[in-house]
Amino acid sequence: MYVCLCRGITDQDIKDAMQNGADSYRDVRDMLDLGTCCGRCAPEAKAIISDELARIAERIAIAA
């Protein structure tokens, strides 16, 4: 699903950025240029990042 229409960024792009080392909205923004045009995507992007961080934490807890 497209999150940022201005830049053509999808939810998968955000998840991929997180798999490549981004661990905050700022990191994702810097990697993808997300939210730098109109900013209307920021709340949805932050929700996706939060959900993905929770999934990562859950995987770590299960592995430990």
mmJSON file of the N, C-alpha and C atoms, coordinates in Angstrom:
{"data_MODEL":{"atom_site":{
"group_PDB":["ATOM","ATOM","ATOM","ATOM","ATOM","ATOM","ATOM","ATOM","ATOM","ATOM","ATOM","ATOM","ATOM","ATOM","ATOM","ATOM","ATOM","ATOM","ATOM","ATOM","ATOM","ATOM","ATOM","ATOM","ATOM","ATOM","ATOM","ATOM","ATOM","ATOM","ATOM","ATOM","ATOM","ATOM","ATOM","ATOM","ATOM","ATOM","ATOM","ATOM","ATOM","ATOM","ATOM","ATOM","ATOM","ATOM","ATOM","ATOM","ATOM","ATOM","ATOM","ATOM","ATOM","ATOM","ATOM","ATOM","ATOM","ATOM","ATOM","ATOM","ATOM","ATOM","ATOM","ATOM","ATOM","ATOM","ATOM","ATOM","ATOM","ATOM","ATOM","ATOM","ATOM","ATOM","ATOM","ATOM","ATOM","ATOM","ATOM","ATOM","ATOM","ATOM","ATOM","ATOM","ATOM","ATOM","ATOM","ATOM","ATOM","ATOM","ATOM","ATOM","ATOM","ATOM","ATOM","ATOM","ATOM","ATOM","ATOM","ATOM","ATOM","ATOM","ATOM","ATOM","ATOM","ATOM","ATOM","ATOM","ATOM","ATOM","ATOM","ATOM","ATOM","ATOM","ATOM","ATOM","ATOM","ATOM","ATOM","ATOM","ATOM","ATOM","ATOM","ATOM","ATOM","ATOM","ATOM","ATOM","ATOM","ATOM","ATOM","ATOM","ATOM","ATOM","ATOM","ATOM","ATOM","ATOM","ATOM","ATOM","ATOM","ATOM","ATOM","ATOM","ATOM","ATOM","ATOM","ATOM","ATOM","ATOM","ATOM","ATOM","ATOM","ATOM","ATOM","ATOM","ATOM","ATOM","ATOM","ATOM","ATOM","ATOM","ATOM","ATOM","ATOM","ATOM","ATOM","ATOM","ATOM","ATOM","ATOM","ATOM","ATOM","ATOM","ATOM","ATOM","ATOM","ATOM","ATOM","ATOM","ATOM","ATOM","ATOM","ATOM","ATOM","ATOM","ATOM","ATOM","ATOM","ATOM","ATOM","ATOM"],
"id":[1,2,3,4,5,6,7,8,9,10,11,12,13,14,15,16,17,18,19,20,21,22,23,24,25,26,27,28,29,30,31,32,33,34,35,36,37,38,39,40,41,42,43,44,45,46,47,48,49,50,51,52,53,54,55,56,57,58,59,60,61,62,63,64,65,66,67,68,69,70,71,72,73,74,75,76,77,78,79,80,81,82,83,84,85,86,87,88,89,90,91,92,93,94,95,96,97,98,99,100,101,102,103,104,105,106,107,108,109,110,111,112,113,114,115,116,117,118,119,120,121,122,123,124,125,126,127,128,129,130,131,132,133,134,135,136,137,138,139,140,141,142,143,144,145,146,147,148,149,150,151,152,153,154,155,156,157,158,159,160,161,162,163,164,165,166,167,168,169,170,171,172,173,174,175,176,177,178,179,180,181,182,183,184,185,186,187,188,189,190,191,192],
"type_symbol":["N","C","C","N","C","C","N","C","C","N","C","C","N","C","C","N","C","C","N","C","C","N","C","C","N","C","C","N","C","C","N","C","C","N","C","C","N","C","C","N","C","C","N","C","C","N","C","C","N","C","C","N","C","C","N","C","C","N","C","C","N","C","C","N","C","C","N","C","C","N","C","C","N","C","C","N","C","C","N","C","C","N","C","C","N","C","C","N","C","C","N","C","C","N","C","C","N","C","C","N","C","C","N","C","C","N","C","C","N","C","C","N","C","C","N","C","C","N","C","C","N","C","C","N","C","C","N","C","C","N","C","C","N","C","C","N","C","C","N","C","C","N","C","C","N","C","C","N","C","C","N","C","C","N","C","C","N","C","C","N","C","C","N","C","C","N","C","C","N","C","C","N","C","C","N","C","C","N","C","C","N","C","C","N","C","C","N","C","C","N","C","C"],
"label_atom_id":["N","CA","C","N","CA","C","N","CA","C","N","CA","C","N","CA","C","N","CA","C","N","CA","C","N","CA","C","N","CA","C","N","CA","C","N","CA","C","N","CA","C","N","CA","C","N","CA","C","N","CA","C","N","CA","C","N","CA","C","N","CA","C","N","CA","C","N","CA","C","N","CA","C","N","CA","C","N","CA","C","N","CA","C","N","CA","C","N","CA","C","N","CA","C","N","CA","C","N","CA","C","N","CA","C","N","CA","C","N","CA","C","N","CA","C","N","CA","C","N","CA","C","N","CA","C","N","CA","C","N","CA","C","N","CA","C","N","CA","C","N","CA","C","N","CA","C","N","CA","C","N","CA","C","N","CA","C","N","CA","C","N","CA","C","N","CA","C","N","CA","C","N","CA","C","N","CA","C","N","CA","C","N","CA","C","N","CA","C","N","CA","C","N","CA","C","N","CA","C","N","CA","C","N","CA","C","N","CA","C","N","CA","C","N","CA","C","N","CA","C","N","CA","C"],
"label_alt_id":[null,null,null,null,null,null,null,null,null,null,null,null,null,null,null,null,null,null,null,null,null,null,null,null,null,null,null,null,null,null,null,null,null,null,null,null,null,null,null,null,null,null,null,null,null,null,null,null,null,null,null,null,null,null,null,null,null,null,null,null,null,null,null,null,null,null,null,null,null,null,null,null,null,null,null,null,null,null,null,null,null,null,null,null,null,null,null,null,null,null,null,null,null,null,null,null,null,null,null,null,null,null,null,null,null,null,null,null,null,null,null,null,null,null,null,null,null,null,null,null,null,null,null,null,null,null,null,null,null,null,null,null,null,null,null,null,null,null,null,null,null,null,null,null,null,null,null,null,null,null,null,null,null,null,null,null,null,null,null,null,null,null,null,null,null,null,null,null,null,null,null,null,null,null,null,null,null,null,null,null,null,null,null,null,null,null,null,null,null,null,null,null],
"label_comp_id":["MET","MET","MET","TYR","TYR","TYR","VAL","VAL","VAL","CYS","CYS","CYS","LEU","LEU","LEU","CYS","CYS","CYS","ARG","ARG","ARG","GLY","GLY","GLY","ILE","ILE","ILE","THR","THR","THR","ASP","ASP","ASP","GLN","GLN","GLN","ASP","ASP","ASP","ILE","ILE","ILE","LYS","LYS","LYS","ASP","ASP","ASP","ALA","ALA","ALA","MET","MET","MET","GLN","GLN","GLN","ASN","ASN","ASN","GLY","GLY","GLY","ALA","ALA","ALA","ASP","ASP","ASP","SER","SER","SER","TYR","TYR","TYR","ARG","ARG","ARG","ASP","ASP","ASP","VAL","VAL","VAL","ARG","ARG","ARG","ASP","ASP","ASP","MET","MET","MET","LEU","LEU","LEU","ASP","ASP","ASP","LEU","LEU","LEU","GLY","GLY","GLY","THR","THR","THR","CYS","CYS","CYS","CYS","CYS","CYS","GLY","GLY","GLY","ARG","ARG","ARG","CYS","CYS","CYS","ALA","ALA","ALA","PRO","PRO","PRO","GLU","GLU","GLU","ALA","ALA","ALA","LYS","LYS","LYS","ALA","ALA","ALA","ILE","ILE","ILE","ILE","ILE","ILE","SER","SER","SER","ASP","ASP","ASP","GLU","GLU","GLU","LEU","LEU","LEU","ALA","ALA","ALA","ARG","ARG","ARG","ILE","ILE","ILE","ALA","ALA","ALA","GLU","GLU","GLU","ARG","ARG","ARG","ILE","ILE","ILE","ALA","ALA","ALA","ILE","ILE","ILE","ALA","ALA","ALA","ALA","ALA","ALA"],
"label_asym_id":["A","A","A","A","A","A","A","A","A","A","A","A","A","A","A","A","A","A","A","A","A","A","A","A","A","A","A","A","A","A","A","A","A","A","A","A","A","A","A","A","A","A","A","A","A","A","A","A","A","A","A","A","A","A","A","A","A","A","A","A","A","A","A","A","A","A","A","A","A","A","A","A","A","A","A","A","A","A","A","A","A","A","A","A","A","A","A","A","A","A","A","A","A","A","A","A","A","A","A","A","A","A","A","A","A","A","A","A","A","A","A","A","A","A","A","A","A","A","A","A","A","A","A","A","A","A","A","A","A","A","A","A","A","A","A","A","A","A","A","A","A","A","A","A","A","A","A","A","A","A","A","A","A","A","A","A","A","A","A","A","A","A","A","A","A","A","A","A","A","A","A","A","A","A","A","A","A","A","A","A","A","A","A","A","A","A","A","A","A","A","A","A"],
"label_entity_id":["1","1","1","1","1","1","1","1","1","1","1","1","1","1","1","1","1","1","1","1","1","1","1","1","1","1","1","1","1","1","1","1","1","1","1","1","1","1","1","1","1","1","1","1","1","1","1","1","1","1","1","1","1","1","1","1","1","1","1","1","1","1","1","1","1","1","1","1","1","1","1","1","1","1","1","1","1","1","1","1","1","1","1","1","1","1","1","1","1","1","1","1","1","1","1","1","1","1","1","1","1","1","1","1","1","1","1","1","1","1","1","1","1","1","1","1","1","1","1","1","1","1","1","1","1","1","1","1","1","1","1","1","1","1","1","1","1","1","1","1","1","1","1","1","1","1","1","1","1","1","1","1","1","1","1","1","1","1","1","1","1","1","1","1","1","1","1","1","1","1","1","1","1","1","1","1","1","1","1","1","1","1","1","1","1","1","1","1","1","1","1","1"],
"label_seq_id":[1,1,1,2,2,2,3,3,3,4,4,4,5,5,5,6,6,6,7,7,7,8,8,8,9,9,9,10,10,10,11,11,11,12,12,12,13,13,13,14,14,14,15,15,15,16,16,16,17,17,17,18,18,18,19,19,19,20,20,20,21,21,21,22,22,22,23,23,23,24,24,24,25,25,25,26,26,26,27,27,27,28,28,28,29,29,29,30,30,30,31,31,31,32,32,32,33,33,33,34,34,34,35,35,35,36,36,36,37,37,37,38,38,38,39,39,39,40,40,40,41,41,41,42,42,42,43,43,43,44,44,44,45,45,45,46,46,46,47,47,47,48,48,48,49,49,49,50,50,50,51,51,51,52,52,52,53,53,53,54,54,54,55,55,55,56,56,56,57,57,57,58,58,58,59,59,59,60,60,60,61,61,61,62,62,62,63,63,63,64,64,64],
"pdbx_PDB_ins_code":[null,null,null,null,null,null,null,null,null,null,null,null,null,null,null,null,null,null,null,null,null,null,null,null,null,null,null,null,null,null,null,null,null,null,null,null,null,null,null,null,null,null,null,null,null,null,null,null,null,null,null,null,null,null,null,null,null,null,null,null,null,null,null,null,null,null,null,null,null,null,null,null,null,null,null,null,null,null,null,null,null,null,null,null,null,null,null,null,null,null,null,null,null,null,null,null,null,null,null,null,null,null,null,null,null,null,null,null,null,null,null,null,null,null,null,null,null,null,null,null,null,null,null,null,null,null,null,null,null,null,null,null,null,null,null,null,null,null,null,null,null,null,null,null,null,null,null,null,null,null,null,null,null,null,null,null,null,null,null,null,null,null,null,null,null,null,null,null,null,null,null,null,null,null,null,null,null,null,null,null,null,null,null,null,null,null,null,null,null,null,null,null],
"Cartn_x":[0.841,0.0,0.894,0.494,1.252,1.0,2.072,1.991,2.257,3.28,3.651,3.412,2.362,2.055,3.02,3.51,4.439,5.718,6.212,7.477,7.299,6.057,5.802,6.351,6.283,6.84,5.73,6.007,5.024,5.349,4.393,4.639,5.789,5.91,7.016,8.352,8.388,9.625,10.068,9.1,9.393,9.934,9.266,9.713,11.1,11.361,12.677,13.753,13.438,14.392,14.718,13.717,13.949,14.782,14.598,15.431,16.869,17.056,18.393,19.0,18.464,19.111,18.358,17.308,16.545,15.789,15.833,15.087,14.284,14.019,13.197,12.583,11.596,10.999,12.065,12.912,13.976,14.881,15.258,16.104,15.4,14.136,13.368,13.223,12.917,12.779,14.06,15.194,16.468,16.814,16.488,16.808,15.931,14.649,13.688,13.205,13.582,13.075,11.57,11.144,9.738,9.274,8.094,7.492,8.131,8.908,9.62,8.939,7.85,7.142,5.949,4.833,3.659,3.504,4.092,4.054,2.8,1.835,0.587,0.758,1.871,2.125,2.735,3.208,3.944,3.182,1.914,1.224,1.122,0.815,0.713,2.089,3.096,4.459,4.904,4.623,4.993,4.273,3.012,2.267,2.885,3.266,3.898,5.228,6.006,7.297,7.096,6.141,5.854,5.451,4.573,4.147,5.316,6.162,7.311,8.312,8.532,9.419,8.867,7.554,6.935,7.119,6.985,7.207,8.655,9.575,10.992,11.283,10.748,10.956,10.358,9.206,8.574,9.44,9.997,10.88,12.113,12.646,13.833,13.477,12.324,11.902,11.67,11.109,10.855,12.177,13.136,14.421,15.279,15.017,15.85,15.482],
"Cartn_y":[-1.163,0.0,1.237,2.225,3.472,4.251,4.696,5.51,6.968,7.191,8.543,8.653,9.362,9.525,10.488,11.466,12.446,11.781,10.805,10.152,8.72,8.226,6.864,5.791,6.031,5.105,4.216,2.912,1.945,1.494,0.784,0.212,-0.788,-1.5,-2.456,-1.736,-0.577,0.22,0.591,0.953,1.311,0.091,-1.049,-2.282,-2.689,-2.538,-2.861,-1.95,-0.673,0.261,-0.158,-0.636,-1.08,-2.357,-3.224,-4.423,-4.068,-2.896,-2.441,-1.471,-1.468,-0.711,0.463,0.919,2.04,1.549,2.335,1.929,3.072,4.092,5.211,5.896,6.738,7.503,8.355,8.961,9.816,9.03,7.812,6.977,6.66,6.274,5.944,7.185,8.303,9.559,9.881,9.744,10.065,9.087,7.813,6.805,6.931,7.246,7.215,8.591,9.645,10.987,11.036,10.277,10.144,11.355,11.848,12.925,14.277,14.453,15.72,16.65,16.205,17.062,17.714,17.017,17.599,17.139,15.999,15.509,14.762,14.622,13.959,12.463,11.906,10.476,10.153,11.153,10.922,10.084,10.373,9.555,8.082,7.794,6.403,5.739,6.463,5.916,5.604,6.487,6.255,5.035,4.839,3.66,2.383,2.389,1.22,0.926,1.953,1.786,1.218,1.746,1.252,-0.225,-0.587,-1.989,-2.897,-2.435,-3.241,-3.397,-2.341,-2.436,-3.412,-3.427,-4.377,-5.808,-6.03,-7.369,-7.822,-6.915,-7.235,-7.574,-6.792,-7.036,-8.391,-8.714,-9.997,-11.155,-11.026,-12.078,-12.245,-11.138,-11.207,-11.887,-11.548,-12.138,-13.634,-14.049,-15.481,-16.226,-15.602,-16.258,-16.362,-15.478,-15.458,-16.515],
"Cartn_z":[0.0,0.0,0.0,-0.739,-0.77,0.507,1.122,2.325,1.959,1.175,0.739,-0.765,-1.119,-2.539,-3.215,-2.485,-3.067,-3.574,-2.807,-3.133,-3.64,-3.65,-4.129,-3.204,-1.887,-0.896,-0.355,-0.319,0.159,1.583,2.177,3.496,3.441,2.34,2.197,2.108,1.473,1.435,2.851,3.694,5.077,5.827,5.662,6.324,5.836,4.555,4.011,4.608,4.758,5.351,6.777,7.483,8.857,8.886,7.926,7.838,7.484,6.891,6.499,7.503,8.739,9.799,10.38,9.748,10.316,11.544,12.624,13.813,14.423,13.61,14.06,12.837,13.103,12.005,11.329,12.13,11.575,10.626,11.03,10.174,8.854,8.944,7.732,6.864,7.486,6.743,5.988,6.674,6.04,4.916,5.107,4.092,2.853,3.05,1.941,1.491,2.187,1.914,2.184,3.161,3.533,4.329,4.02,4.788,4.614,3.577,3.391,2.398,1.818,0.864,1.563,1.667,2.314,3.761,4.115,5.483,5.898,5.008,5.358,5.619,5.194,5.381,6.738,7.454,8.695,9.724,10.016,11.019,10.632,9.39,8.936,8.952,8.51,8.515,9.935,10.873,12.273,12.835,12.458,12.916,12.364,11.102,10.487,11.173,11.438,12.095,13.5,14.227,15.573,15.554,14.623,14.497,14.151,13.255,12.842,13.989,14.753,15.91,16.943,17.13,18.061,17.573,16.268,15.707,15.893,15.672,15.838,17.3,18.224,19.651,20.058,19.488,19.791,19.322,18.104,17.577,18.455,18.939,19.8,21.122,21.677,22.948,22.812,21.696,21.467,21.306,20.646,20.403,21.67,22.611,23.838,24.822],
"occupancy":[1.0,1.0,1.0,1.0,1.0,1.0,1.0,1.0,1.0,1.0,1.0,1.0,1.0,1.0,1.0,1.0,1.0,1.0,1.0,1.0,1.0,1.0,1.0,1.0,1.0,1.0,1.0,1.0,1.0,1.0,1.0,1.0,1.0,1.0,1.0,1.0,1.0,1.0,1.0,1.0,1.0,1.0,1.0,1.0,1.0,1.0,1.0,1.0,1.0,1.0,1.0,1.0,1.0,1.0,1.0,1.0,1.0,1.0,1.0,1.0,1.0,1.0,1.0,1.0,1.0,1.0,1.0,1.0,1.0,1.0,1.0,1.0,1.0,1.0,1.0,1.0,1.0,1.0,1.0,1.0,1.0,1.0,1.0,1.0,1.0,1.0,1.0,1.0,1.0,1.0,1.0,1.0,1.0,1.0,1.0,1.0,1.0,1.0,1.0,1.0,1.0,1.0,1.0,1.0,1.0,1.0,1.0,1.0,1.0,1.0,1.0,1.0,1.0,1.0,1.0,1.0,1.0,1.0,1.0,1.0,1.0,1.0,1.0,1.0,1.0,1.0,1.0,1.0,1.0,1.0,1.0,1.0,1.0,1.0,1.0,1.0,1.0,1.0,1.0,1.0,1.0,1.0,1.0,1.0,1.0,1.0,1.0,1.0,1.0,1.0,1.0,1.0,1.0,1.0,1.0,1.0,1.0,1.0,1.0,1.0,1.0,1.0,1.0,1.0,1.0,1.0,1.0,1.0,1.0,1.0,1.0,1.0,1.0,1.0,1.0,1.0,1.0,1.0,1.0,1.0,1.0,1.0,1.0,1.0,1.0,1.0,1.0,1.0,1.0,1.0,1.0,1.0],
"B_iso_or_equiv":[0.0,0.0,0.0,0.0,0.0,0.0,0.0,0.0,0.0,0.0,0.0,0.0,0.0,0.0,0.0,0.0,0.0,0.0,0.0,0.0,0.0,0.0,0.0,0.0,0.0,0.0,0.0,0.0,0.0,0.0,0.0,0.0,0.0,0.0,0.0,0.0,0.0,0.0,0.0,0.0,0.0,0.0,0.0,0.0,0.0,0.0,0.0,0.0,0.0,0.0,0.0,0.0,0.0,0.0,0.0,0.0,0.0,0.0,0.0,0.0,0.0,0.0,0.0,0.0,0.0,0.0,0.0,0.0,0.0,0.0,0.0,0.0,0.0,0.0,0.0,0.0,0.0,0.0,0.0,0.0,0.0,0.0,0.0,0.0,0.0,0.0,0.0,0.0,0.0,0.0,0.0,0.0,0.0,0.0,0.0,0.0,0.0,0.0,0.0,0.0,0.0,0.0,0.0,0.0,0.0,0.0,0.0,0.0,0.0,0.0,0.0,0.0,0.0,0.0,0.0,0.0,0.0,0.0,0.0,0.0,0.0,0.0,0.0,0.0,0.0,0.0,0.0,0.0,0.0,0.0,0.0,0.0,0.0,0.0,0.0,0.0,0.0,0.0,0.0,0.0,0.0,0.0,0.0,0.0,0.0,0.0,0.0,0.0,0.0,0.0,0.0,0.0,0.0,0.0,0.0,0.0,0.0,0.0,0.0,0.0,0.0,0.0,0.0,0.0,0.0,0.0,0.0,0.0,0.0,0.0,0.0,0.0,0.0,0.0,0.0,0.0,0.0,0.0,0.0,0.0,0.0,0.0,0.0,0.0,0.0,0.0,0.0,0.0,0.0,0.0,0.0,0.0],
"pdbx_formal_charge":[null,null,null,null,null,null,null,null,null,null,null,null,null,null,null,null,null,null,null,null,null,null,null,null,null,null,null,null,null,null,null,null,null,null,null,null,null,null,null,null,null,null,null,null,null,null,null,null,null,null,null,null,null,null,null,null,null,null,null,null,null,null,null,null,null,null,null,null,null,null,null,null,null,null,null,null,null,null,null,null,null,null,null,null,null,null,null,null,null,null,null,null,null,null,null,null,null,null,null,null,null,null,null,null,null,null,null,null,null,null,null,null,null,null,null,null,null,null,null,null,null,null,null,null,null,null,null,null,null,null,null,null,null,null,null,null,null,null,null,null,null,null,null,null,null,null,null,null,null,null,null,null,null,null,null,null,null,null,null,null,null,null,null,null,null,null,null,null,null,null,null,null,null,null,null,null,null,null,null,null,null,null,null,null,null,null,null,null,null,null,null,null],
"auth_seq_id":[1,1,1,2,2,2,3,3,3,4,4,4,5,5,5,6,6,6,7,7,7,8,8,8,9,9,9,10,10,10,11,11,11,12,12,12,13,13,13,14,14,14,15,15,15,16,16,16,17,17,17,18,18,18,19,19,19,20,20,20,21,21,21,22,22,22,23,23,23,24,24,24,25,25,25,26,26,26,27,27,27,28,28,28,29,29,29,30,30,30,31,31,31,32,32,32,33,33,33,34,34,34,35,35,35,36,36,36,37,37,37,38,38,38,39,39,39,40,40,40,41,41,41,42,42,42,43,43,43,44,44,44,45,45,45,46,46,46,47,47,47,48,48,48,49,49,49,50,50,50,51,51,51,52,52,52,53,53,53,54,54,54,55,55,55,56,56,56,57,57,57,58,58,58,59,59,59,60,60,60,61,61,61,62,62,62,63,63,63,64,64,64],
"auth_comp_id":["MET","MET","MET","TYR","TYR","TYR","VAL","VAL","VAL","CYS","CYS","CYS","LEU","LEU","LEU","CYS","CYS","CYS","ARG","ARG","ARG","GLY","GLY","GLY","ILE","ILE","ILE","THR","THR","THR","ASP","ASP","ASP","GLN","GLN","GLN","ASP","ASP","ASP","ILE","ILE","ILE","LYS","LYS","LYS","ASP","ASP","ASP","ALA","ALA","ALA","MET","MET","MET","GLN","GLN","GLN","ASN","ASN","ASN","GLY","GLY","GLY","ALA","ALA","ALA","ASP","ASP","ASP","SER","SER","SER","TYR","TYR","TYR","ARG","ARG","ARG","ASP","ASP","ASP","VAL","VAL","VAL","ARG","ARG","ARG","ASP","ASP","ASP","MET","MET","MET","LEU","LEU","LEU","ASP","ASP","ASP","LEU","LEU","LEU","GLY","GLY","GLY","THR","THR","THR","CYS","CYS","CYS","CYS","CYS","CYS","GLY","GLY","GLY","ARG","ARG","ARG","CYS","CYS","CYS","ALA","ALA","ALA","PRO","PRO","PRO","GLU","GLU","GLU","ALA","ALA","ALA","LYS","LYS","LYS","ALA","ALA","ALA","ILE","ILE","ILE","ILE","ILE","ILE","SER","SER","SER","ASP","ASP","ASP","GLU","GLU","GLU","LEU","LEU","LEU","ALA","ALA","ALA","ARG","ARG","ARG","ILE","ILE","ILE","ALA","ALA","ALA","GLU","GLU","GLU","ARG","ARG","ARG","ILE","ILE","ILE","ALA","ALA","ALA","ILE","ILE","ILE","ALA","ALA","ALA","ALA","ALA","ALA"],
"auth_asym_id":["A","A","A","A","A","A","A","A","A","A","A","A","A","A","A","A","A","A","A","A","A","A","A","A","A","A","A","A","A","A","A","A","A","A","A","A","A","A","A","A","A","A","A","A","A","A","A","A","A","A","A","A","A","A","A","A","A","A","A","A","A","A","A","A","A","A","A","A","A","A","A","A","A","A","A","A","A","A","A","A","A","A","A","A","A","A","A","A","A","A","A","A","A","A","A","A","A","A","A","A","A","A","A","A","A","A","A","A","A","A","A","A","A","A","A","A","A","A","A","A","A","A","A","A","A","A","A","A","A","A","A","A","A","A","A","A","A","A","A","A","A","A","A","A","A","A","A","A","A","A","A","A","A","A","A","A","A","A","A","A","A","A","A","A","A","A","A","A","A","A","A","A","A","A","A","A","A","A","A","A","A","A","A","A","A","A","A","A","A","A","A","A"],
"auth_atom_id":["N","CA","C","N","CA","C","N","CA","C","N","CA","C","N","CA","C","N","CA","C","N","CA","C","N","CA","C","N","CA","C","N","CA","C","N","CA","C","N","CA","C","N","CA","C","N","CA","C","N","CA","C","N","CA","C","N","CA","C","N","CA","C","N","CA","C","N","CA","C","N","CA","C","N","CA","C","N","CA","C","N","CA","C","N","CA","C","N","CA","C","N","CA","C","N","CA","C","N","CA","C","N","CA","C","N","CA","C","N","CA","C","N","CA","C","N","CA","C","N","CA","C","N","CA","C","N","CA","C","N","CA","C","N","CA","C","N","CA","C","N","CA","C","N","CA","C","N","CA","C","N","CA","C","N","CA","C","N","CA","C","N","CA","C","N","CA","C","N","CA","C","N","CA","C","N","CA","C","N","CA","C","N","CA","C","N","CA","C","N","CA","C","N","CA","C","N","CA","C","N","CA","C","N","CA","C","N","CA","C","N","CA","C","N","CA","C","N","CA","C","N","CA","C"],
"pdbx_PDB_model_num":[1,1,1,1,1,1,1,1,1,1,1,1,1,1,1,1,1,1,1,1,1,1,1,1,1,1,1,1,1,1,1,1,1,1,1,1,1,1,1,1,1,1,1,1,1,1,1,1,1,1,1,1,1,1,1,1,1,1,1,1,1,1,1,1,1,1,1,1,1,1,1,1,1,1,1,1,1,1,1,1,1,1,1,1,1,1,1,1,1,1,1,1,1,1,1,1,1,1,1,1,1,1,1,1,1,1,1,1,1,1,1,1,1,1,1,1,1,1,1,1,1,1,1,1,1,1,1,1,1,1,1,1,1,1,1,1,1,1,1,1,1,1,1,1,1,1,1,1,1,1,1,1,1,1,1,1,1,1,1,1,1,1,1,1,1,1,1,1,1,1,1,1,1,1,1,1,1,1,1,1,1,1,1,1,1,1,1,1,1,1,1,1]
}}}
